[in-house]
Amino acid sequence: MKLRNYTLRYLVIALLGVIAVWAGLFYAVMLEEVYDNIDDGLKNSKILITREAFANEKILNTPEYGINQFTIKPLPKGDYDYKDKFINTFEFMEYDDDDEPVRLLKTVFNDAHGNPHLLTIRASMVEEDELLEDLLTALIALYIMLVISIALLNHIILRKVWKSFYQMLDRLKHFRIGAGAAFKAPASPVEEFKVLGHELESMLKRNEEIYSSQKQFIENASHELQTPLAVSLNKLELFAENNSLPEEQMMELGKISDTLNRLVRLNKSLLMLSKIENRQYAEEESINFNELLLQLTEDYTDLANYKDINITIDNSAGLNFTMNRGLAITLISNLLKNAIVHNHSGGTVSIKIENKSISIINTGHNKALNPEYVFKRFYRDGNNEHSTGLGLSIVNSIVTNYKLSVTYSYNGNHIFKIIFP
């Protein structure tokens, strides 16, 4: 969820609560005001009726409403509460042919002879009730329109306010260290975004300088290591060819040569890992992995024949993905070579190409590798001195660089699966 929408969501929730409380309080006040006005009218009618009762005793005999809006009923002698009581109820209205709301005032008064009577005065609340219904409807409509209007206005305002922030994010997405272009933050009227842009420019500039320094160091170190290693290997070969040494010493020379060759491979692998992680393989193109796998299996045919390993490809689905060709070759080569080298004589390697994945399945040792460490650097299955322990680590770096994923599982066979987005 975008930041402005995240903020807007909480703002709308807050508005819903605040306006709902405000609308409820407003409705309650208006309802109280309506009742107060009706009660004032009833009290005024009570004064007029009781005054008339003292002047004209005939109205004391009014047990039914009739055309009047009041009734007077005599009460036996006794102690009564002379306070006014207001009651809301429903009574049948002939005009509406239905029960409609009325408000009653009930009170006890004494006539001119001191006899108590119960006075009940009614006031129709039909108009007031409709008024309250209309008021409630208007409040709900106003409530909805206010929330929608405020949400829309805030959305427009927030979009304008956060415009420079999203421009900055877009530039960050397309920025690549080592590409040669400096990061420039967009202009913004918001002080916080100005500070953020300035700090990003400074930070990325420092990272660019560190990256260039590390890149130069790695390349120089690799070159300086590669040269003496190559010279040492050549001298060993010449020494072995031009000297008749005992078999025991020749074996020792062979071990030294193997160690130096392993150092050469290790140096190349570490350099490649560094370049992958620093995103130095910028050139990209659409790779047809069906064709690439056919080409690489053909390249490894001699090694497979030497180990008596049968390679099969299920090439029924097509798979294309845009990435650096060199890294695509390295990715598949490392997994394919791993499946052949760590296999037994007479074993099999099965390759299955699907629309979004490539699975390389091989026979081998009858035990699973540790899935938590198999893609870590320098992890080896057993004590294979010829392995650098970096092949699968390079695979993991490549898939991470291109937001792919690689998994390992074991079901009697070792299964490595590359999943494409």
C-alpha positions in Angstrom: 0.0 0.0 0.0 1.3 3.4 -0.9 2.2 5.8 1.9 -0.4 8.4 0.9 -3.2 5.8 0.8 -1.9 4.4 4.1 -2.2 7.8 5.6 -5.6 8.5 3.9 -7.0 5.2 5.3 -6.4 6.2 8.9 -7.6 9.7 8.2 -10.9 8.4 6.7 -11.3 6.0 9.7 -10.8 8.9 12.1 -13.2 11.1 10.1 -15.9 8.4 10.2 -15.6 8.3 14.0 -15.4 12.0 14.6 -18.3 13.0 12.2 -20.4 10.1 13.5 -20.1 11.4 17.0 -20.7 14.9 15.9 -23.8 13.8 13.9 -25.1 11.8 16.8 -24.7 14.7 19.3 -26.3 17.1 16.8 -29.3 14.8 16.3 -29.7 14.4 20.1 -29.6 18.2 20.6 -32.2 18.7 17.9 -34.4 16.0 19.3 -34.2 17.5 22.7 -35.1 21.0 21.3 -38.1 19.6 19.5 -39.4 17.9 22.6 -38.7 21.0 24.6 -40.9 23.1 22.2 -43.7 20.6 22.4 -43.5 20.4 26.2 -43.7 24.2 26.4 -46.9 24.1 24.3 -48.3 21.4 26.6 -47.5 23.4 29.7 -49.1 26.5 28.2 -52.2 24.4 27.4 -52.3 23.1 31.0 -52.3 26.7 32.4 -55.2 27.7 30.1 -57.2 24.5 30.9 -56.8 24.7 34.7 -57.7 28.4 34.6 -60.8 27.6 32.5 -61.7 24.8 34.9 -61.9 27.2 37.8 -64.2 29.5 35.7 -66.3 26.9 34.1 -66.8 23.7 36.0 -68.5 22.0 33.0 -65.2 21.2 31.4 -64.3 19.1 34.4 -66.6 16.5 32.8 -64.4 15.7 29.9 -63.5 11.9 30.2 -62.8 11.5 26.4 -60.8 13.5 24.0 -63.5 14.1 21.4 -62.8 17.3 19.6 -60.7 18.4 22.5 -57.0 17.5 22.9 -57.4 16.9 26.6 -59.3 14.7 29.1 -60.2 15.5 32.8 -61.0 12.6 35.1 -62.0 13.0 38.8 -59.8 11.2 41.4 -60.6 10.0 44.9 -59.3 12.0 47.8 -55.7 11.2 48.6 -52.1 12.3 48.3 -50.9 12.7 44.7 -47.8 13.8 42.9 -48.6 17.1 41.3 -45.6 17.2 39.1 -45.9 17.2 35.3 -45.2 13.9 33.6 -44.4 13.7 29.8 -45.0 10.4 27.9 -44.3 9.4 24.3 -46.9 6.9 22.9 -48.9 6.1 19.8 -52.6 6.7 19.2 -54.8 6.0 16.2 -55.3 8.9 13.8 -58.3 8.8 11.6 -56.8 11.0 8.9 -53.7 8.8 8.6 -55.6 5.6 9.4 -52.7 4.5 11.5 -51.1 4.7 14.9 -49.1 7.9 15.0 -46.7 9.2 17.7 -48.2 11.6 20.3 -46.7 13.3 23.4 -48.8 13.3 26.5 -48.7 15.6 29.6 -50.3 14.1 32.6 -50.7 16.1 35.8 -53.0 16.3 38.8 -54.8 19.6 39.8 -57.5 20.6 42.3 -60.7 22.3 41.2 -62.3 25.2 43.0 -63.7 22.9 45.7 -60.3 21.2 46.3 -61.2 17.9 44.5 -58.3 16.3 42.7 -58.6 15.6 38.9 -56.3 13.9 36.4 -55.6 16.2 33.4 -54.1 14.5 30.3 -53.2 16.8 27.4 -52.0 15.4 24.1 -50.0 16.9 21.2 -49.5 15.2 17.9 -45.9 14.6 16.9 -46.6 13.7 13.3 -45.0 16.8 11.9 -42.2 16.8 14.4 -41.6 13.1 13.8 -41.4 13.7 10.0 -39.1 16.6 10.7 -36.8 14.3 12.8 -36.8 11.7 10.1 -35.9 14.3 7.5 -33.3 15.7 9.7 -31.8 12.2 10.3 -31.8 11.5 6.5 -30.1 14.8 5.8 -27.5 14.1 8.5 -26.7 10.7 7.1 -26.4 12.2 3.5 -24.3 15.1 4.9 -22.2 12.6 6.8 -21.5 10.5 3.7 -20.8 13.5 1.5 -18.5 15.1 4.0 -16.5 11.9 4.4 -16.3 11.3 0.6 -15.4 15.0 -0.1 -12.8 15.2 2.6 -11.3 11.8 1.5 -11.1 13.0 -2.1 -9.7 16.4 -1.2 -7.1 14.8 1.0 -6.3 12.3 -1.8 -5.7 15.1 -4.3 -3.7 17.2 -1.8 -1.6 14.3 -0.5 -0.9 13.2 -4.1 0.4 16.7 -4.8 2.4 16.9 -1.5 4.0 13.5 -2.0 4.7 14.0 -5.8 8.4 14.8 -5.2 8.7 11.9 -2.9 7.5 9.4 -5.5 9.7 11.1 -8.2 12.6 10.4 -5.8 11.6 6.8 -5.4 11.3 6.4 -9.2 14.8 7.8 -9.7 16.1 5.5 -6.9 14.6 2.5 -8.7 16.5 3.3 -11.9 19.7 4.3 -10.2 22.6 1.9 -10.6 25.9 2.2 -8.8 28.7 2.1 -11.2 26.6 3.2 -14.2 28.4 6.5 -14.3 25.3 8.7 -13.7 25.0 10.6 -10.4 21.8 10.6 -8.5 19.9 13.9 -8.5 17.0 14.4 -6.1 14.0 16.2 -7.6 13.1 19.7 -6.3 10.5 19.8 -3.6 8.7 22.6 -1.6 8.6 20.3 1.4 11.5 20.8 3.7 11.7 17.2 4.9 11.8 15.9 1.3 14.6 18.5 0.5 16.6 17.1 3.4 15.9 13.5 2.4 17.0 14.2 -1.2 20.2 15.9 -0.1 21.1 13.1 2.3 20.4 10.5 -0.5 22.6 12.4 -2.9 25.4 12.5 -0.3 25.0 8.8 0.7 24.9 7.5 -2.9 27.9 9.7 -3.9 29.9 8.1 -1.0 28.7 4.6 -2.1 29.8 5.3 -5.6 33.2 6.3 -4.5 33.5 3.2 -2.2 32.2 1.0 -5.0 34.8 2.3 -7.5 37.5 1.8 -4.9 36.5 -1.7 -4.2 36.1 -2.6 -7.8 39.5 -1.3 -8.6 41.0 -3.2 -5.6 39.3 -6.5 -6.6 40.4 -6.3 -10.2 44.0 -5.4 -9.2 44.1 -8.1 -6.5 42.8 -10.7 -8.9 45.3 -9.7 -11.6 48.2 -9.7 -9.1 47.2 -13.1 -7.8 46.5 -14.6 -11.3 49.9 -13.7 -12.6 52.2 -15.4 -10.0 49.9 -18.4 -9.9 50.2 -18.9 -13.7 54.0 -18.4 -13.5 54.2 -21.0 -10.7 52.2 -23.5 -12.6 54.3 -23.1 -15.8 57.5 -23.5 -13.8 56.2 -26.6 -12.1 55.3 -28.1 -15.5 58.7 -27.3 -17.0 60.4 -28.6 -14.0 58.5 -31.9 -14.1 59.2 -32.3 -17.9 62.9 -31.5 -17.7 63.8 -33.5 -14.6 63.9 -37.2 -14.0 62.6 -37.2 -10.5 61.6 -40.3 -8.4 57.9 -41.2 -8.6 57.3 -40.1 -5.0 58.6 -36.6 -5.7 56.6 -36.4 -9.0 53.5 -37.2 -7.0 54.2 -34.4 -4.6 54.7 -32.1 -7.6 51.3 -33.2 -8.9 49.7 -32.4 -5.5 51.3 -28.9 -5.6 50.1 -28.4 -9.2 46.6 -29.4 -8.1 46.6 -27.0 -5.2 47.8 -24.1 -7.5 45.1 -25.0 -10.0 42.5 -24.9 -7.3 43.8 -21.5 -6.2 43.4 -20.3 -9.8 39.8 -21.5 -9.9 39.1 -20.1 -6.5 40.4 -16.7 -7.6 38.3 -16.7 -10.7 35.2 -17.7 -8.8 35.6 -15.1 -6.1 36.2 -12.4 -8.7 33.0 -13.5 -10.5 31.0 -13.5 -7.3 32.2 -10.0 -6.6 31.3 -8.8 -10.0 27.8 -10.4 -9.8 27.1 -8.8 -6.4 28.4 -5.4 -7.6 26.1 -5.7 -10.7 28.9 -5.3 -13.2 27.2 -7.5 -15.8 24.9 -4.8 -17.2 24.4 -6.0 -20.8 21.1 -7.9 -21.0 19.2 -9.7 -23.8 16.4 -12.2 -24.2 17.8 -15.7 -23.5 16.2 -18.8 -25.0 17.0 -21.4 -22.3 15.8 -24.3 -24.4 18.6 -23.6 -26.9 21.1 -22.7 -24.2 20.5 -26.1 -22.4 20.9 -28.0 -25.6 24.2 -26.2 -26.3 25.6 -26.7 -22.8 24.6 -30.4 -22.6 26.4 -30.9 -25.8 29.5 -29.2 -24.4 29.4 -31.5 -21.3 28.9 -34.7 -23.4 32.6 -35.7 -23.1 32.6 -35.3 -19.3 29.3 -37.2 -19.1 30.6 -40.0 -21.4 33.8 -40.3 -19.3 31.7 -40.8 -16.1 29.2 -43.0 -18.0 26.3 -40.7 -17.1 23.2 -40.4 -19.3 21.7 -36.9 -19.8 18.1 -36.4 -20.9 16.1 -33.2 -21.6 12.4 -32.7 -21.4 12.2 -29.8 -23.8 8.4 -29.6 -24.3 7.8 -26.1 -22.8 9.5 -22.9 -24.0 11.3 -20.6 -21.6 12.7 -17.1 -22.4 14.1 -14.6 -19.9 16.0 -11.3 -20.2 19.4 -11.4 -18.5 23.1 -11.2 -19.1 24.1 -14.1 -21.5 27.4 -14.8 -19.7 25.6 -15.1 -16.4 22.9 -17.3 -17.9 25.6 -19.6 -19.2 27.3 -19.6 -15.8 24.0 -20.3 -14.0 23.2 -23.4 -16.1 26.8 -24.6 -16.4 27.4 -24.6 -12.7 24.2 -26.6 -12.0 24.8 -29.0 -14.9 28.5 -29.5 -14.0 27.6 -30.0 -10.4 25.0 -32.7 -11.4 27.6 -34.6 -13.4 30.7 -34.2 -11.1 28.8 -35.2 -8.0 27.2 -38.3 -9.6 28.2 -41.9 -9.8 29.2 -44.0 -12.8 26.1 -45.2 -14.6 24.0 -42.4 -13.1 21.5 -40.1 -14.8 20.9 -36.4 -15.1 17.4 -35.3 -16.1 16.6 -31.7 -17.2 13.0 -30.6 -17.2 12.1 -27.2 -18.8 8.7 -25.7 -17.8 7.1 -22.3 -18.6 8.5 -20.7 -15.4 11.1 -23.1 -14.1 14.1 -25.4 -14.9 14.7 -28.5 -12.9 18.0 -30.4 -12.9 17.6 -33.8 -11.3 20.6 -36.1 -10.8 21.5 -39.4 -9.0 24.4 -39.3 -6.6 25.1 -39.9 -3.0 22.2 -41.7 -1.2 21.8 -38.8 1.3 20.4 -35.4 1.1 22.5 -32.2 1.3 21.8 -29.7 3.9 19.3 -27.3 2.3 20.3 -24.5 4.7 23.9 -24.5 3.7 24.0 -25.9 0.2 24.1 -22.4 -1.4 26.5 -20.9 1.1 30.1 -20.1 0.2 32.7 -22.9 0.6 30.0 -25.5 1.5 31.2 -29.0 0.3 29.5 -32.3 0.3 32.3 -34.5 1.8 36.0 -33.8 1.4 36.3 -33.1 -2.3 39.6 -31.3 -2.5 39.0 -30.4 -6.2 35.9 -28.4 -5.4 36.1 -24.7 -4.5 32.7 -24.7 -2.7 31.7 -21.6 -4.7 29.7 -23.1 -7.6 26.3 -23.1 -6.0 27.1 -19.8 -4.2 27.6 -18.2 -7.6 24.2 -19.8 -8.7 22.6 -18.2 -5.7 24.1 -14.8 -6.4 22.9 -14.8 -10.0 19.3 -15.8 -9.1 19.3 -13.1 -6.4 20.6 -10.5 -8.8 17.7 -11.2 -11.2 15.0 -11.8 -8.5 14.7 -15.5 -9.4 14.8 -18.2 -6.8 16.6 -21.6 -6.6 15.5 -24.5 -4.4 17.0 -27.8 -3.4 15.1 -31.0 -2.5 15.8 -34.7 -2.2 13.5 -37.6 -3.0 16.1 -40.3 -3.7 17.5 -38.0 -6.4 19.0 -34.5 -5.9 16.7 -31.8 -7.4 17.8 -28.3 -8.1 15.0 -26.0 -9.4 15.3 -22.5 -10.7 12.0 -20.6 -10.6 11.5 -17.6 -12.9 9.2 -14.7 -12.1 
